[in-house]
């Protein structure tokens, strides 16, 4: 296929993606690299719909339909149960999965790490005041009063299962674990950026600056609770997708991006291979310090057990003795975030290559 023209009138994140893509291509050519700009906006281009516009997606009469899922990952897979098998769908997604495991003939997947670029911009761009002005430096001074911090906000069966099992099987009490505004460990709301309770908890409520500065769109997920982070040795991250055994799913969200940016050590309750794919993106994890084999455990129950066992063992970890090495991991991951243009370049080149190889009905 020579190029793809998109009609992005009904989408938001896809329009932002297209701006990044066009700017990248123009810069590469300015810099002396011959890069083709293969994606463009056109009123006569392929119809594009946000992934939430299910009625429009299912009833569009065009033979090829584009789905804007750049703010989502593999949780859009159920769409395949309702879409027309006689059409082909082009999906732009923040996540990645193995298409051969899920009706690959129905769609073409283009993966772009949209959340990573968006949150990096939110927290490092001075024109976005809530994100930019937050403290983002993890303090490696020891000892700390709590072992870990773990936040989860959305009702999902696998998350509930993990939170309850961890709460029942952890051998220590000094941890912070909050699920939907409820503290399963030590109380923590009084140290959060925004104090919440079970009565007023809404993870998507927009935050407004009382100073009158333009708020933009900011929610609890955009805040970094450094007062809480700095009271804990590590973050126990519960990612958006944690119970997948079939589709080789990877979806990098703000839950992982926050400890990468701040330098806080982390243990990950996520999909199989999440840490391996982070390393493939150029980030550093903690396999030199403790056993991360849980990352490759395909059985969900066993993976849950291995993560909990690791948390119990880290009670005896020598944090003081490894302080300098842990700080070095922080600097390595910060270096990758500062140079995200390299990752974006890789992803855009991979997209261009896939377009060239693409044959559509």
C-alpha contacts under 8 A as a table, 3 or more apart, distances in Angstrom:
res1	aa1	res2	aa2	distance
1	X	4	X	7.86
1	X	355	X	5.89
1	X	356	X	5.03
1	X	357	X	6.41
1	X	358	X	5.33
1	X	359	X	5.97
1	X	360	X	7.74
2	X	38	X	6.97
2	X	355	X	7.17
2	X	356	X	5.98
3	X	38	X	4.43
3	X	39	X	5.90
3	X	355	X	6.76
3	X	356	X	7.55
4	X	38	X	6.12
4	X	39	X	4.90
4	X	40	X	6.58
4	X	45	X	7.77
4	X	46	X	7.87
4	X	355	X	7.70
5	X	39	X	5.79
5	X	40	X	4.95
5	X	41	X	5.62
5	X	42	X	5.84
5	X	44	X	7.75
5	X	45	X	4.57
5	X	46	X	6.13
6	X	39	X	7.33
6	X	40	X	6.11
6	X	41	X	4.84
6	X	42	X	5.66
6	X	43	X	7.62
6	X	44	X	7.68
6	X	45	X	4.27
6	X	46	X	4.71
6	X	47	X	6.51
6	X	48	X	6.80
6	X	66	X	7.95
7	X	10	X	7.87
7	X	41	X	5.66
7	X	42	X	5.20
7	X	43	X	5.23
7	X	44	X	6.48
7	X	45	X	4.65
7	X	46	X	5.52
7	X	47	X	5.32
7	X	48	X	5.97
8	X	11	X	5.39
8	X	12	X	7.76
8	X	14	X	6.90
8	X	15	X	6.18
8	X	41	X	6.53
8	X	42	X	7.79
8	X	47	X	7.19
8	X	48	X	5.58
8	X	49	X	7.78
9	X	48	X	7.46
10	X	48	X	6.31
10	X	49	X	5.62
10	X	50	X	7.00
11	X	14	X	5.90
11	X	15	X	6.50
11	X	48	X	6.63
11	X	49	X	5.83
11	X	50	X	5.55
11	X	68	X	6.70
12	X	15	X	5.31
12	X	16	X	6.65
12	X	50	X	7.77
13	X	16	X	5.01
13	X	17	X	6.10
13	X	68	X	7.12
13	X	70	X	6.22
13	X	71	X	7.16
14	X	17	X	4.84
14	X	18	X	6.09
14	X	68	X	5.89
14	X	70	X	6.88
14	X	92	X	7.78
15	X	18	X	5.08
15	X	19	X	6.34
16	X	19	X	5.11
16	X	20	X	6.36
17	X	20	X	5.13
17	X	21	X	6.08
17	X	114	X	7.87
18	X	21	X	4.94
18	X	22	X	6.01
18	X	39	X	7.40
18	X	40	X	7.20
18	X	41	X	7.78
19	X	22	X	5.25
19	X	23	X	6.09
20	X	23	X	5.18
20	X	24	X	6.04
21	X	24	X	5.10
21	X	25	X	6.24
21	X	39	X	7.95
21	X	348	X	6.96
22	X	25	X	5.19
22	X	26	X	6.16
22	X	37	X	6.71
22	X	39	X	7.93
22	X	40	X	7.93
23	X	26	X	5.21
23	X	27	X	6.08
24	X	27	X	5.20
24	X	28	X	6.16
24	X	345	X	7.50
25	X	28	X	5.18
25	X	29	X	6.33
25	X	35	X	5.95
25	X	36	X	6.84
25	X	37	X	5.85
26	X	29	X	5.23
26	X	30	X	6.11
26	X	37	X	7.96
27	X	30	X	4.86
27	X	31	X	6.01
28	X	31	X	4.98
28	X	32	X	6.45
28	X	33	X	5.18
28	X	34	X	7.04
28	X	35	X	6.39
29	X	32	X	5.10
29	X	33	X	4.87
29	X	34	X	5.39
29	X	35	X	5.99
30	X	33	X	7.31
36	X	352	X	7.90
37	X	40	X	7.54
38	X	352	X	6.67
38	X	355	X	7.61
41	X	45	X	6.88
42	X	45	X	4.88
46	X	64	X	6.78
46	X	65	X	6.31
46	X	66	X	6.68
47	X	62	X	7.65
47	X	64	X	7.75
47	X	65	X	5.59
47	X	66	X	6.03
48	X	65	X	6.29
48	X	66	X	4.53
48	X	67	X	5.74
48	X	68	X	6.73
49	X	52	X	7.97
49	X	53	X	6.24
49	X	56	X	7.34
49	X	57	X	6.67
49	X	65	X	7.94
49	X	66	X	6.38
49	X	67	X	5.18
49	X	68	X	5.83
50	X	53	X	5.54
50	X	67	X	5.82
50	X	68	X	4.63
50	X	69	X	6.40
51	X	54	X	6.58
51	X	57	X	7.98
51	X	67	X	5.61
51	X	68	X	5.60
51	X	69	X	5.36
51	X	76	X	7.17
53	X	56	X	5.53
53	X	57	X	6.24
54	X	57	X	5.00
54	X	58	X	6.04
54	X	79	X	7.61
55	X	58	X	5.25
55	X	59	X	6.08
56	X	59	X	5.22
56	X	60	X	5.72
57	X	60	X	5.56
57	X	65	X	7.26
57	X	67	X	7.77
57	X	83	X	7.12
58	X	82	X	6.75
58	X	83	X	5.10
58	X	84	X	6.31
60	X	65	X	7.50
62	X	65	X	6.55
62	X	87	X	7.67
63	X	86	X	7.57
63	X	87	X	4.89
63	X	88	X	6.32
63	X	361	X	7.97
64	X	87	X	5.85
64	X	88	X	4.87
64	X	89	X	5.67
64	X	90	X	7.35
65	X	87	X	7.52
65	X	88	X	6.46
65	X	89	X	4.89
65	X	90	X	6.23
66	X	89	X	5.63
66	X	90	X	4.60
66	X	91	X	5.88
66	X	92	X	7.69
67	X	89	X	6.96
67	X	90	X	6.11
67	X	91	X	4.81
67	X	92	X	6.33
68	X	91	X	6.36
68	X	92	X	5.42
68	X	93	X	6.87
69	X	72	X	5.12
69	X	73	X	7.07
69	X	76	X	7.55
69	X	91	X	6.74
69	X	92	X	5.55
69	X	93	X	4.57
69	X	94	X	6.78
70	X	73	X	7.54
70	X	92	X	5.71
70	X	93	X	4.15
70	X	94	X	4.59
70	X	95	X	7.86
70	X	112	X	7.17
70	X	113	X	8.00
70	X	114	X	6.04
70	X	115	X	7.93
71	X	93	X	6.92
71	X	94	X	5.84
71	X	114	X	6.81
71	X	115	X	6.71
72	X	75	X	6.91
72	X	76	X	7.10
72	X	93	X	6.15
72	X	94	X	5.51
72	X	95	X	6.62
72	X	251	X	7.87
73	X	76	X	6.50
73	X	93	X	5.93
73	X	94	X	5.31
73	X	95	X	3.95
73	X	96	X	6.75
73	X	250	X	7.60
73	X	251	X	5.37
74	X	77	X	5.49
74	X	95	X	6.00
74	X	96	X	6.81
74	X	97	X	6.77
74	X	241	X	7.92
74	X	249	X	6.60
74	X	250	X	7.76
74	X	251	X	7.18
75	X	78	X	7.03
75	X	241	X	7.81
76	X	79	X	5.67
77	X	80	X	5.84
78	X	81	X	5.53
78	X	82	X	7.61
79	X	82	X	5.56
79	X	83	X	6.31
80	X	83	X	5.34
80	X	103	X	7.79
80	X	106	X	7.88
84	X	87	X	5.65
85	X	88	X	7.50
85	X	106	X	6.33
87	X	106	X	6.98
88	X	105	X	7.70
88	X	106	X	5.20
88	X	107	X	5.38
88	X	108	X	7.79
88	X	360	X	7.67
88	X	361	X	7.42
89	X	106	X	6.13
89	X	107	X	4.32
89	X	108	X	6.31
90	X	107	X	5.42
90	X	108	X	4.79
90	X	109	X	6.14
90	X	110	X	7.56
91	X	107	X	6.78
91	X	108	X	6.05
91	X	109	X	4.91
91	X	110	X	6.05
92	X	109	X	6.18
92	X	110	X	4.85
92	X	111	X	5.99
92	X	112	X	7.18
93	X	96	X	7.16
93	X	109	X	7.27
93	X	110	X	6.33
93	X	111	X	5.12
93	X	112	X	6.18
93	X	113	X	7.97
93	X	114	X	7.97
94	X	111	X	5.83
94	X	112	X	5.25
94	X	113	X	5.04
94	X	114	X	5.38
94	X	115	X	6.66
94	X	251	X	6.53
94	X	252	X	7.40
95	X	111	X	6.09
95	X	112	X	7.33
95	X	113	X	7.16
95	X	249	X	7.30
95	X	250	X	5.59
95	X	251	X	4.25
95	X	252	X	6.84
96	X	109	X	7.89
96	X	111	X	5.90
96	X	248	X	7.86
96	X	249	X	5.73
96	X	250	X	5.23
96	X	251	X	6.44
97	X	247	X	5.52
97	X	248	X	5.12
97	X	249	X	4.31
97	X	250	X	6.32
98	X	101	X	5.77
98	X	102	X	7.41
98	X	247	X	5.20
98	X	248	X	5.54
98	X	249	X	7.04
99	X	102	X	5.35
99	X	103	X	6.76
99	X	104	X	4.74
99	X	109	X	7.57
99	X	247	X	7.51
100	X	103	X	6.52
100	X	104	X	5.06
101	X	104	X	7.11
101	X	246	X	6.96
101	X	247	X	5.78
102	X	247	X	7.36
103	X	106	X	5.82
103	X	107	X	7.74
104	X	107	X	5.83
104	X	108	X	7.28
105	X	108	X	7.89
110	X	351	X	6.49
111	X	347	X	7.69
111	X	351	X	7.88
112	X	347	X	6.44
112	X	348	X	8.00
113	X	116	X	5.56
113	X	117	X	6.67
113	X	252	X	7.26
113	X	344	X	7.98
114	X	117	X	5.36
114	X	118	X	5.97
115	X	118	X	5.01
115	X	119	X	5.91
115	X	252	X	6.98
115	X	253	X	5.76
115	X	254	X	6.85
116	X	119	X	5.48
116	X	120	X	6.04
116	X	252	X	7.13
116	X	253	X	6.91
116	X	254	X	7.33
116	X	257	X	6.73
117	X	120	X	5.17
117	X	121	X	6.10
117	X	340	X	7.51
118	X	121	X	5.18
118	X	122	X	6.12
119	X	122	X	4.81
119	X	123	X	6.12
119	X	222	X	7.77
119	X	254	X	6.90
119	X	257	X	7.69
120	X	123	X	5.40
120	X	124	X	5.92
120	X	337	X	7.24
121	X	124	X	5.23
121	X	125	X	5.30
122	X	125	X	5.76
122	X	128	X	5.91
122	X	131	X	5.32
122	X	132	X	6.60
123	X	128	X	7.44
123	X	130	X	7.95
123	X	131	X	4.26
123	X	132	X	4.51
123	X	133	X	7.79
123	X	134	X	7.67
124	X	131	X	7.22
124	X	132	X	5.25
125	X	128	X	5.72
125	X	129	X	7.94
125	X	131	X	7.80
125	X	132	X	5.79
126	X	129	X	6.03
126	X	132	X	5.39
126	X	133	X	7.67
127	X	132	X	7.70
128	X	131	X	5.92
128	X	132	X	5.92
128	X	215	X	7.96
128	X	216	X	7.35
129	X	132	X	5.15
129	X	133	X	5.73
129	X	213	X	7.82
129	X	215	X	7.58
130	X	133	X	5.80
130	X	134	X	6.56
130	X	209	X	7.81
130	X	215	X	7.37
130	X	218	X	7.47
130	X	223	X	7.81
131	X	134	X	5.68
131	X	222	X	6.88
131	X	223	X	6.88
134	X	223	X	7.70
134	X	224	X	7.06
135	X	224	X	7.62
135	X	226	X	6.59
136	X	224	X	7.08
136	X	226	X	6.75
136	X	261	X	7.29
136	X	262	X	5.16
137	X	226	X	7.59
137	X	262	X	5.22
137	X	263	X	7.19
138	X	226	X	7.07
138	X	229	X	7.03
138	X	230	X	6.04
138	X	262	X	5.42
138	X	263	X	5.89
138	X	264	X	5.76
139	X	230	X	5.69
140	X	230	X	7.83
140	X	323	X	6.77
140	X	327	X	7.39
141	X	144	X	7.77
142	X	319	X	7.52
142	X	320	X	6.62
144	X	147	X	7.38
144	X	230	X	7.74
144	X	231	X	5.36
144	X	232	X	5.78
144	X	233	X	6.50
145	X	174	X	7.00
145	X	231	X	5.87
145	X	232	X	6.64
146	X	149	X	7.74
146	X	174	X	4.90
146	X	175	X	4.96
146	X	176	X	7.00
146	X	231	X	5.92
146	X	232	X	4.71
146	X	233	X	6.81
147	X	174	X	6.09
147	X	175	X	5.17
147	X	176	X	7.87
147	X	232	X	5.24
147	X	233	X	5.26
147	X	234	X	6.71
147	X	315	X	7.06
148	X	175	X	5.23
148	X	176	X	6.13
148	X	232	X	4.90
148	X	233	X	5.65
148	X	234	X	4.88
148	X	235	X	5.25
148	X	236	X	6.16
149	X	175	X	6.27
149	X	176	X	4.61
149	X	177	X	5.82
149	X	228	X	7.39
149	X	229	X	6.80
149	X	232	X	6.25
149	X	234	X	6.74
149	X	235	X	4.99
149	X	236	X	5.93
150	X	176	X	6.11
150	X	177	X	4.61
150	X	178	X	6.34
150	X	235	X	6.11
150	X	236	X	4.99
150	X	237	X	6.04
150	X	238	X	7.20
151	X	177	X	5.93
151	X	178	X	5.04
151	X	179	X	6.02
151	X	237	X	7.39
151	X	238	X	7.34
152	X	159	X	7.80
152	X	178	X	6.41
152	X	179	X	4.81
152	X	180	X	6.45
152	X	238	X	6.67
153	X	179	X	5.48
153	X	180	X	4.47
153	X	181	X	7.36
153	X	203	X	6.58
154	X	180	X	6.73
155	X	159	X	7.22
155	X	160	X	7.07
155	X	180	X	7.84
156	X	159	X	5.32
156	X	160	X	6.22
157	X	160	X	5.21
157	X	161	X	6.13
158	X	161	X	5.02
158	X	162	X	6.23
158	X	242	X	6.99
158	X	243	X	6.28
159	X	162	X	5.13
159	X	163	X	6.10
159	X	238	X	7.45
159	X	242	X	7.56
160	X	163	X	5.19
160	X	164	X	6.08
161	X	164	X	5.44
161	X	165	X	6.09
162	X	165	X	5.15
162	X	166	X	5.97
162	X	304	X	6.53
163	X	166	X	5.24
163	X	167	X	6.08
163	X	179	X	7.79
164	X	167	X	5.05
164	X	168	X	6.17
165	X	168	X	5.11
165	X	169	X	6.08
166	X	169	X	5.20
166	X	170	X	5.70
166	X	308	X	6.05
167	X	170	X	5.95
167	X	184	X	6.81
167	X	185	X	7.75
169	X	308	X	7.24
170	X	173	X	7.51
170	X	308	X	6.66
170	X	309	X	7.99
170	X	311	X	7.54
170	X	312	X	6.17
171	X	312	X	6.14
172	X	175	X	7.66
172	X	312	X	7.44
173	X	185	X	6.70
173	X	186	X	7.59
174	X	185	X	6.99
174	X	186	X	6.41
175	X	185	X	5.44
175	X	186	X	5.94
175	X	232	X	7.78
176	X	183	X	7.22
176	X	184	X	7.25
176	X	185	X	4.84
176	X	186	X	5.12
176	X	187	X	7.03
176	X	188	X	6.77
177	X	183	X	5.82
177	X	184	X	5.27
177	X	185	X	5.08
177	X	186	X	7.29
178	X	181	X	5.88
178	X	182	X	5.26
178	X	183	X	4.41
178	X	184	X	5.82
178	X	185	X	7.21
179	X	182	X	5.22
179	X	183	X	6.62
179	X	184	X	7.34
180	X	198	X	6.95
180	X	201	X	6.74
181	X	196	X	6.38
181	X	197	X	5.32
181	X	198	X	4.95
181	X	201	X	5.75
182	X	197	X	7.16
182	X	198	X	6.07
183	X	186	X	6.53
183	X	187	X	5.94
183	X	188	X	7.39
187	X	190	X	7.69
188	X	191	X	5.62
188	X	192	X	6.71
188	X	228	X	7.14
189	X	192	X	5.09
189	X	194	X	7.67
189	X	195	X	5.20
189	X	196	X	6.18
189	X	197	X	7.65
190	X	195	X	5.98
191	X	195	X	7.60
191	X	225	X	7.68
191	X	227	X	5.94
191	X	228	X	6.06
192	X	195	X	5.77
192	X	225	X	5.40
192	X	226	X	7.99
192	X	227	X	6.86
192	X	228	X	6.57
193	X	223	X	6.84
193	X	224	X	7.34
193	X	225	X	5.55
194	X	220	X	7.45
196	X	200	X	6.24
196	X	201	X	5.60
197	X	200	X	5.50
197	X	201	X	5.55
198	X	201	X	5.37
202	X	205	X	5.47
203	X	219	X	6.54
203	X	220	X	5.40
203	X	221	X	6.79
204	X	219	X	5.30
204	X	220	X	6.60
204	X	221	X	7.64
205	X	219	X	5.60
205	X	220	X	7.21
206	X	217	X	6.35
206	X	218	X	5.40
206	X	219	X	4.83
206	X	220	X	7.82
207	X	215	X	7.18
207	X	217	X	7.48
207	X	218	X	5.38
207	X	219	X	5.54
207	X	220	X	7.53
208	X	215	X	5.39
208	X	218	X	7.73
209	X	212	X	5.94
209	X	213	X	6.20
209	X	214	X	7.50
209	X	215	X	5.94
210	X	213	X	7.65
212	X	215	X	7.92
215	X	218	X	7.01
218	X	221	X	7.79
218	X	222	X	5.86
219	X	222	X	5.40
219	X	223	X	7.15
220	X	223	X	5.44
221	X	224	X	7.93
221	X	254	X	7.20
222	X	254	X	7.81
224	X	258	X	7.02
225	X	228	X	5.55
225	X	229	X	6.22
226	X	229	X	4.69
226	X	230	X	5.83
227	X	230	X	5.44
227	X	231	X	6.69
228	X	231	X	5.29
228	X	232	X	6.88
229	X	232	X	5.44
229	X	233	X	7.92
229	X	234	X	7.65
229	X	235	X	7.50
229	X	264	X	7.51
230	X	233	X	7.61
232	X	235	X	7.40
233	X	264	X	7.81
233	X	265	X	7.22
233	X	319	X	7.90
234	X	264	X	6.00
234	X	265	X	4.79
234	X	266	X	5.13
234	X	267	X	7.25
235	X	259	X	7.16
235	X	264	X	6.82
235	X	265	X	6.29
235	X	266	X	4.58
235	X	267	X	6.26
236	X	266	X	5.82
236	X	267	X	4.93
236	X	268	X	5.95
236	X	269	X	7.21
237	X	255	X	6.33
237	X	256	X	6.56
237	X	266	X	6.77
237	X	267	X	6.18
237	X	268	X	4.92
237	X	269	X	5.86
237	X	270	X	7.76
238	X	242	X	7.40
238	X	255	X	7.23
238	X	268	X	6.39
238	X	269	X	4.82
238	X	270	X	6.13
239	X	242	X	6.22
239	X	252	X	7.99
239	X	253	X	7.32
239	X	255	X	6.10
239	X	256	X	7.11
239	X	268	X	7.49
239	X	269	X	6.30
239	X	270	X	5.08
239	X	271	X	7.79
240	X	251	X	7.44
240	X	253	X	7.41
240	X	270	X	7.42
241	X	244	X	7.19
241	X	249	X	7.85
241	X	250	X	7.87
241	X	251	X	7.07
241	X	270	X	5.98
241	X	271	X	5.77
242	X	269	X	6.33
242	X	270	X	4.09
242	X	271	X	4.33
242	X	272	X	7.64
243	X	270	X	7.44
243	X	271	X	6.11
243	X	300	X	5.93
244	X	247	X	6.68
244	X	248	X	7.34
244	X	249	X	6.87
244	X	271	X	5.88
244	X	272	X	7.00
244	X	298	X	7.96
244	X	300	X	7.60
245	X	248	X	7.14
245	X	272	X	7.30
245	X	298	X	5.74
245	X	299	X	6.99
245	X	300	X	7.55
248	X	271	X	7.90
248	X	272	X	6.95
248	X	273	X	7.73
249	X	271	X	6.39
249	X	272	X	7.35
250	X	271	X	6.59
250	X	273	X	7.70
250	X	274	X	6.11
250	X	277	X	7.55
252	X	255	X	7.88
252	X	256	X	6.61
252	X	257	X	7.43
253	X	256	X	5.86
253	X	257	X	6.27
254	X	257	X	4.63
254	X	258	X	5.81
255	X	258	X	5.94
255	X	259	X	7.73
256	X	259	X	6.01
256	X	260	X	6.55
257	X	260	X	5.01
257	X	261	X	6.08
258	X	261	X	5.24
258	X	262	X	6.15
259	X	262	X	5.08
259	X	263	X	5.50
259	X	264	X	4.81
259	X	265	X	6.69
259	X	266	X	6.79
260	X	263	X	5.42
260	X	264	X	6.90
260	X	330	X	7.27
260	X	333	X	6.04
260	X	334	X	7.22
261	X	330	X	7.86
261	X	333	X	7.09
261	X	334	X	6.09
261	X	337	X	7.28
262	X	330	X	7.32
263	X	327	X	7.25
263	X	329	X	7.22
263	X	330	X	4.15
263	X	331	X	7.43
263	X	333	X	7.35
263	X	334	X	7.54
264	X	330	X	7.24
265	X	286	X	7.56
265	X	326	X	7.34
266	X	286	X	7.75
267	X	307	X	7.59
268	X	275	X	7.73
268	X	295	X	7.81
268	X	307	X	7.66
269	X	304	X	7.37
269	X	307	X	6.90
270	X	274	X	6.33
270	X	295	X	7.78
271	X	274	X	5.68
271	X	295	X	7.68
272	X	295	X	5.56
272	X	296	X	5.40
272	X	297	X	6.50
272	X	298	X	6.14
273	X	276	X	5.04
273	X	277	X	6.15
273	X	295	X	5.32
273	X	296	X	5.37
274	X	277	X	5.28
274	X	278	X	6.25
274	X	295	X	6.57
275	X	278	X	4.94
275	X	279	X	6.28
275	X	285	X	6.83
275	X	295	X	6.35
276	X	279	X	5.20
276	X	280	X	6.33
276	X	295	X	7.59
277	X	280	X	4.80
277	X	281	X	6.33
278	X	281	X	5.13
278	X	282	X	6.71
278	X	283	X	5.55
278	X	284	X	7.44
278	X	285	X	7.78
279	X	282	X	5.08
279	X	283	X	4.75
279	X	284	X	5.71
279	X	285	X	6.93
280	X	283	X	7.22
281	X	343	X	7.11
282	X	336	X	6.61
283	X	332	X	7.30
283	X	333	X	5.46
283	X	336	X	6.58
284	X	329	X	6.32
284	X	332	X	6.79
284	X	333	X	6.19
285	X	329	X	7.55
286	X	289	X	5.40
286	X	290	X	6.39
286	X	292	X	7.31
287	X	290	X	5.44
287	X	291	X	5.88
287	X	292	X	5.45
288	X	291	X	7.91
291	X	294	X	7.58
291	X	310	X	7.54
292	X	295	X	5.88
293	X	296	X	5.74
293	X	297	X	7.03
294	X	297	X	5.21
294	X	303	X	5.55
294	X	306	X	5.67
294	X	307	X	6.43
295	X	303	X	7.45
297	X	300	X	7.44
297	X	302	X	6.96
297	X	303	X	5.45
298	X	302	X	7.97
298	X	303	X	7.15
299	X	302	X	5.37
299	X	303	X	6.07
300	X	303	X	5.03
300	X	304	X	6.16
301	X	304	X	5.17
301	X	305	X	6.29
302	X	305	X	4.99
302	X	306	X	6.14
303	X	306	X	5.08
303	X	307	X	6.22
304	X	307	X	5.28
304	X	308	X	6.30
305	X	308	X	5.20
305	X	309	X	6.07
306	X	309	X	5.00
306	X	310	X	6.11
307	X	310	X	5.10
307	X	311	X	6.32
308	X	311	X	5.08
308	X	312	X	6.30
309	X	312	X	5.10
309	X	313	X	6.25
310	X	313	X	5.03
310	X	314	X	6.17
311	X	314	X	5.20
311	X	315	X	7.08
312	X	315	X	5.83
313	X	316	X	6.03
313	X	317	X	7.19
314	X	317	X	4.76
318	X	321	X	5.37
318	X	322	X	6.41
319	X	322	X	5.22
319	X	323	X	5.83
320	X	323	X	5.14
321	X	324	X	7.86
322	X	325	X	5.40
322	X	326	X	6.12
323	X	326	X	5.18
323	X	327	X	6.20
324	X	327	X	5.11
324	X	328	X	6.29
325	X	328	X	5.00
325	X	329	X	6.61
326	X	329	X	5.20
326	X	330	X	6.65
327	X	330	X	5.01
327	X	331	X	6.53
328	X	331	X	5.10
328	X	332	X	6.25
329	X	332	X	5.04
329	X	333	X	6.25
330	X	333	X	5.35
330	X	334	X	6.11
331	X	334	X	5.02
331	X	335	X	6.04
332	X	335	X	5.15
332	X	336	X	6.51
333	X	336	X	5.05
333	X	337	X	6.33
334	X	337	X	5.01
334	X	338	X	6.08
335	X	338	X	5.14
335	X	339	X	6.22
336	X	339	X	5.11
336	X	340	X	6.04
337	X	340	X	5.10
339	X	342	X	5.93
339	X	343	X	7.69
340	X	343	X	5.18
340	X	344	X	6.21
341	X	344	X	4.99
341	X	345	X	5.97
342	X	345	X	5.09
342	X	346	X	6.39
343	X	346	X	5.08
343	X	347	X	6.28
344	X	347	X	5.05
344	X	348	X	6.09
345	X	348	X	5.26
345	X	349	X	6.11
346	X	349	X	5.25
346	X	350	X	6.18
347	X	350	X	5.05
347	X	351	X	6.21
348	X	351	X	4.99
348	X	352	X	6.19
349	X	352	X	5.06
349	X	353	X	6.17
350	X	353	X	5.07
350	X	354	X	6.18
351	X	354	X	5.07
351	X	355	X	6.20
352	X	355	X	5.13
352	X	356	X	6.32
353	X	356	X	5.19
353	X	357	X	6.38
354	X	357	X	5.08
354	X	358	X	5.94
355	X	358	X	4.98
